[in-house]
Amino acid sequence: MNDTRSLSIVGVGAGLGMLALAAATSSRAVQRLDDTVERGVGPRRPRLARAARIGTLPGEPYAHWPLGATVAGVVLLQRGGPARRAFVPMAGASLGAILTHHSVKAVYRRARPRHAVLRGKTEPAYPSGHTADSTAVLATGAYLLVREGIAEPLVVAPVVAVVALTVGASRVALGWHWMSDVVGGWLTGVAVASACAIAYERLR
């Protein structure tokens, strides 16, 4: 868990994967896959909307900021030590994900699905910000809790996976993003979380 070289490999791999997918979103092959998913989800959207609106909440700024602060607080209350070793990685997860996905959107400027455009969502689509933000904060928080001996990997890993997958799926179900936007969001979150985990290791 504390191998910063492994964390670097994971982070760089996820970052390169995110950029490669960003470039691929302009291809017909990726768009066909996205269109297929959208055609399958579209008719079911009214039935999925209520659950999807709940599932997307962890990706909202008013949710992932308090989550990060809570994890940092728990670490300090349970283990003590310098506050920066907990707050810097958790703040970095939120800010890093936000800055990264906005930077990528500014370059690639991918159009949103028709459902989103018709409802006034004109911000570039790739990658999904909600997915990136929640994945980064959840994964970083889980790393800190495990490294501090506060939580077991077999407990937190499934929780992080389920919540991150739910947030991503909700963005497609609501019609705000293509499926590949969500995959890009997961990759972005993993890349940012890896960097934040390295920062934690160096601040311990």
C-alpha positions as a Markdown table, in Angstrom:
| # | Residue | x | y | z |
|---|---|---|---|---|
| 1 | Met | 0.0 | 0.0 | 0.0 |
| 2 | Asn | 2.8 | 2.4 | 0.7 |
| 3 | Asp | 4.8 | 1.8 | -2.4 |
| 4 | Thr | 5.0 | 5.2 | -4.1 |
| 5 | Arg | 6.5 | 3.7 | -7.2 |
| 6 | Ser | 3.4 | 1.5 | -7.6 |
| 7 | Leu | 1.2 | 4.5 | -7.0 |
| 8 | Ser | 3.1 | 6.5 | -9.6 |
| 9 | Ile | 2.6 | 3.7 | -12.2 |
| 10 | Val | -1.1 | 3.6 | -11.4 |
| 11 | Gly | -1.4 | 7.3 | -11.6 |
| 12 | Val | 0.5 | 7.8 | -14.8 |
| 13 | Gly | -1.3 | 4.8 | -16.4 |
| 14 | Ala | -4.7 | 6.2 | -15.5 |
| 15 | Gly | -3.7 | 9.7 | -16.7 |
| 16 | Leu | -2.5 | 8.5 | -20.0 |
| 17 | Gly | -5.6 | 6.3 | -20.4 |
| 18 | Met | -7.8 | 9.3 | -19.7 |
| 19 | Leu | -5.9 | 11.4 | -22.4 |
| 20 | Ala | -6.0 | 8.6 | -24.9 |
| 21 | Leu | -9.7 | 8.1 | -24.4 |
| 22 | Ala | -10.2 | 11.9 | -24.7 |
| 23 | Ala | -8.6 | 11.8 | -28.2 |
| 24 | Ala | -10.6 | 8.7 | -29.1 |
| 25 | Thr | -13.9 | 10.3 | -28.3 |
| 26 | Ser | -13.8 | 12.0 | -31.7 |
| 27 | Ser | -13.6 | 8.6 | -33.4 |
| 28 | Arg | -16.7 | 7.0 | -34.9 |
| 29 | Ala | -16.1 | 3.7 | -33.0 |
| 30 | Val | -16.3 | 5.4 | -29.6 |
| 31 | Gln | -19.3 | 7.5 | -30.7 |
| 32 | Arg | -21.1 | 4.4 | -31.9 |
| 33 | Leu | -20.6 | 2.7 | -28.5 |
| 34 | Asp | -21.8 | 5.8 | -26.7 |
| 35 | Asp | -24.8 | 6.1 | -29.0 |
| 36 | Thr | -25.7 | 2.4 | -28.4 |
| 37 | Val | -25.6 | 3.0 | -24.6 |
| 38 | Glu | -27.7 | 6.2 | -25.0 |
| 39 | Arg | -30.3 | 4.4 | -27.1 |
| 40 | Gly | -30.6 | 1.7 | -24.5 |
| 41 | Val | -30.8 | 4.1 | -21.5 |
| 42 | Gly | -33.0 | 6.8 | -23.1 |
| 43 | Pro | -36.3 | 5.1 | -23.1 |
| 44 | Arg | -35.8 | 4.1 | -19.5 |
| 45 | Arg | -34.7 | 7.5 | -18.3 |
| 46 | Pro | -38.0 | 8.6 | -16.7 |
| 47 | Arg | -38.0 | 5.4 | -14.5 |
| 48 | Leu | -34.3 | 5.8 | -13.6 |
| 49 | Ala | -34.4 | 9.6 | -12.9 |
| 50 | Arg | -35.3 | 9.5 | -9.2 |
| 51 | Ala | -32.6 | 6.9 | -8.3 |
| 52 | Ala | -30.1 | 8.6 | -10.6 |
| 53 | Arg | -30.6 | 12.0 | -8.9 |
| 54 | Ile | -29.7 | 10.3 | -5.6 |
| 55 | Gly | -26.8 | 8.4 | -7.0 |
| 56 | Thr | -25.2 | 11.5 | -8.4 |
| 57 | Leu | -25.1 | 13.3 | -5.1 |
| 58 | Pro | -21.6 | 12.2 | -4.0 |
| 59 | Gly | -20.2 | 14.0 | -7.0 |
| 60 | Glu | -21.6 | 17.3 | -6.0 |
| 61 | Pro | -19.2 | 19.9 | -4.5 |
| 62 | Tyr | -21.4 | 20.2 | -1.4 |
| 63 | Ala | -20.9 | 16.5 | -0.8 |
| 64 | His | -17.3 | 15.7 | -1.6 |
| 65 | Trp | -15.8 | 18.6 | 0.2 |
| 66 | Pro | -17.4 | 17.7 | 3.5 |
| 67 | Leu | -16.5 | 14.0 | 2.9 |
| 68 | Gly | -12.9 | 14.9 | 2.5 |
| 69 | Ala | -12.9 | 17.1 | 5.6 |
| 70 | Thr | -14.6 | 14.3 | 7.6 |
| 71 | Val | -11.9 | 11.7 | 6.5 |
| 72 | Ala | -9.1 | 14.1 | 7.5 |
| 73 | Gly | -10.8 | 14.8 | 10.8 |
| 74 | Val | -11.2 | 11.2 | 11.6 |
| 75 | Val | -7.6 | 10.5 | 10.8 |
| 76 | Leu | -6.4 | 13.3 | 13.1 |
| 77 | Leu | -8.8 | 12.4 | 15.9 |
| 78 | Gln | -7.9 | 8.7 | 15.8 |
| 79 | Arg | -4.1 | 9.0 | 15.2 |
| 80 | Gly | -3.1 | 12.6 | 15.9 |
| 81 | Gly | 0.0 | 14.0 | 14.2 |
| 82 | Pro | 0.5 | 16.9 | 11.8 |
| 83 | Ala | -2.8 | 18.1 | 10.4 |
| 84 | Arg | -1.3 | 18.7 | 6.9 |
| 85 | Arg | -0.7 | 15.0 | 6.3 |
| 86 | Ala | -4.5 | 14.5 | 6.3 |
| 87 | Phe | -5.9 | 17.8 | 5.0 |
| 88 | Val | -3.4 | 18.3 | 2.1 |
| 89 | Pro | -4.2 | 15.0 | 0.4 |
| 90 | Met | -8.0 | 15.3 | 0.9 |
| 91 | Ala | -8.1 | 18.9 | -0.3 |
| 92 | Gly | -5.8 | 18.0 | -3.1 |
| 93 | Ala | -8.2 | 15.3 | -4.2 |
| 94 | Ser | -11.1 | 17.7 | -4.6 |
| 95 | Leu | -9.1 | 20.6 | -6.1 |
| 96 | Gly | -7.0 | 18.3 | -8.2 |
| 97 | Ala | -9.9 | 16.6 | -9.8 |
| 98 | Ile | -11.8 | 19.8 | -10.4 |
| 99 | Leu | -8.8 | 21.5 | -12.0 |
| 100 | Thr | -7.9 | 18.4 | -14.1 |
| 101 | His | -11.4 | 17.8 | -15.5 |
| 102 | His | -11.9 | 21.5 | -16.3 |
| 103 | Ser | -8.5 | 21.6 | -18.0 |
| 104 | Val | -9.3 | 18.6 | -20.2 |
| 105 | Lys | -12.7 | 20.0 | -21.1 |
| 106 | Ala | -11.2 | 23.3 | -22.1 |
| 107 | Val | -9.0 | 21.4 | -24.6 |
| 108 | Tyr | -11.3 | 18.7 | -26.0 |
| 109 | Arg | -14.6 | 20.5 | -25.8 |
| 110 | Arg | -16.8 | 17.5 | -26.6 |
| 111 | Ala | -20.5 | 18.1 | -27.1 |
| 112 | Arg | -22.9 | 16.7 | -24.6 |
| 113 | Pro | -25.7 | 14.2 | -25.4 |
| 114 | Arg | -28.8 | 15.7 | -27.1 |
| 115 | His | -30.8 | 15.2 | -23.9 |
| 116 | Ala | -28.4 | 17.5 | -22.0 |
| 117 | Val | -28.0 | 20.1 | -24.7 |
| 118 | Leu | -31.8 | 20.5 | -25.0 |
| 119 | Arg | -31.8 | 21.3 | -21.3 |
| 120 | Gly | -29.2 | 23.9 | -21.5 |
| 121 | Lys | -26.1 | 21.9 | -20.6 |
| 122 | Thr | -23.5 | 23.3 | -22.9 |
| 123 | Glu | -20.3 | 22.8 | -20.9 |
| 124 | Pro | -17.9 | 20.4 | -22.6 |
| 125 | Ala | -18.7 | 16.8 | -21.7 |
| 126 | Tyr | -15.4 | 14.9 | -21.4 |
| 127 | Pro | -14.5 | 13.9 | -18.7 |
| 128 | Ser | -17.5 | 13.7 | -16.3 |
| 129 | Gly | -16.7 | 16.1 | -13.5 |
| 130 | His | -19.0 | 14.5 | -10.9 |
| 131 | Thr | -17.4 | 11.1 | -11.6 |
| 132 | Ala | -13.9 | 12.4 | -11.4 |
| 133 | Asp | -14.4 | 14.4 | -8.2 |
| 134 | Ser | -16.2 | 11.7 | -6.3 |
| 135 | Thr | -13.7 | 9.0 | -7.4 |
| 136 | Ala | -10.7 | 11.1 | -6.4 |
| 137 | Val | -12.1 | 12.0 | -3.0 |
| 138 | Leu | -13.4 | 8.5 | -2.2 |
| 139 | Ala | -10.2 | 6.7 | -3.3 |
| 140 | Thr | -7.9 | 9.1 | -1.5 |
| 141 | Gly | -10.0 | 8.9 | 1.6 |
| 142 | Ala | -10.0 | 5.1 | 1.5 |
| 143 | Tyr | -6.2 | 5.1 | 1.1 |
| 144 | Leu | -5.7 | 7.3 | 4.2 |
| 145 | Leu | -8.1 | 5.3 | 6.3 |
| 146 | Val | -6.4 | 2.0 | 5.4 |
| 147 | Arg | -2.9 | 3.3 | 5.8 |
| 148 | Glu | -3.7 | 4.7 | 9.2 |
| 149 | Gly | -5.2 | 1.4 | 10.3 |
| 150 | Ile | -8.6 | 2.9 | 10.8 |
| 151 | Ala | -10.4 | 0.8 | 8.2 |
| 152 | Glu | -9.9 | -2.6 | 6.5 |
| 153 | Pro | -9.2 | -2.7 | 2.8 |
| 154 | Leu | -11.9 | -5.4 | 2.3 |
| 155 | Val | -14.4 | -3.0 | 3.8 |
| 156 | Val | -13.6 | 0.3 | 2.1 |
| 157 | Ala | -12.6 | -0.9 | -1.3 |
| 158 | Pro | -16.1 | -2.3 | -2.2 |
| 159 | Val | -17.7 | 0.8 | -0.8 |
| 160 | Val | -15.6 | 3.1 | -2.9 |
| 161 | Ala | -16.1 | 1.0 | -6.0 |
| 162 | Val | -19.9 | 0.8 | -5.6 |
| 163 | Val | -20.3 | 4.6 | -4.9 |
| 164 | Ala | -17.9 | 5.6 | -7.7 |
| 165 | Leu | -19.7 | 3.2 | -10.2 |
| 166 | Thr | -23.1 | 4.6 | -9.0 |
| 167 | Val | -22.1 | 8.2 | -9.5 |
| 168 | Gly | -20.8 | 7.4 | -13.0 |
| 169 | Ala | -23.9 | 5.4 | -14.0 |
| 170 | Ser | -26.2 | 8.2 | -12.7 |
| 171 | Arg | -24.6 | 10.7 | -15.1 |
| 172 | Val | -25.5 | 8.5 | -18.0 |
| 173 | Ala | -28.9 | 7.7 | -16.6 |
| 174 | Leu | -29.7 | 11.4 | -16.2 |
| 175 | Gly | -28.6 | 12.1 | -19.8 |
| 176 | Trp | -25.8 | 14.6 | -18.9 |
| 177 | His | -22.9 | 12.5 | -20.2 |
| 178 | Trp | -21.9 | 9.9 | -22.7 |
| 179 | Met | -20.6 | 6.6 | -21.2 |
| 180 | Ser | -17.0 | 7.3 | -22.4 |
| 181 | Asp | -17.2 | 10.6 | -20.4 |
| 182 | Val | -17.8 | 8.6 | -17.3 |
| 183 | Val | -15.0 | 6.2 | -18.0 |
| 184 | Gly | -12.7 | 9.2 | -18.5 |
| 185 | Gly | -14.0 | 10.5 | -15.1 |
| 186 | Trp | -13.1 | 7.3 | -13.4 |
| 187 | Leu | -9.6 | 7.4 | -14.9 |
| 188 | Thr | -9.2 | 11.1 | -13.9 |
| 189 | Gly | -10.2 | 10.3 | -10.4 |
| 190 | Val | -7.8 | 7.4 | -10.1 |
| 191 | Ala | -4.9 | 9.5 | -11.5 |
| 192 | Val | -5.6 | 12.3 | -9.0 |
| 193 | Ala | -6.1 | 10.0 | -6.1 |
| 194 | Ser | -2.7 | 8.3 | -6.9 |
| 195 | Ala | -1.0 | 11.7 | -6.7 |
| 196 | Cys | -2.7 | 12.5 | -3.4 |
| 197 | Ala | -1.7 | 9.2 | -2.0 |
| 198 | Ile | 1.9 | 9.9 | -2.9 |
| 199 | Ala | 1.6 | 13.3 | -1.2 |
| 200 | Tyr | 0.3 | 11.6 | 1.9 |
| 201 | Glu | 3.2 | 9.2 | 2.0 |
| 202 | Arg | 5.7 | 12.1 | 1.8 |
| 203 | Leu | 3.9 | 14.1 | 4.5 |
| 204 | Arg | 3.7 | 11.2 | 7.1 |
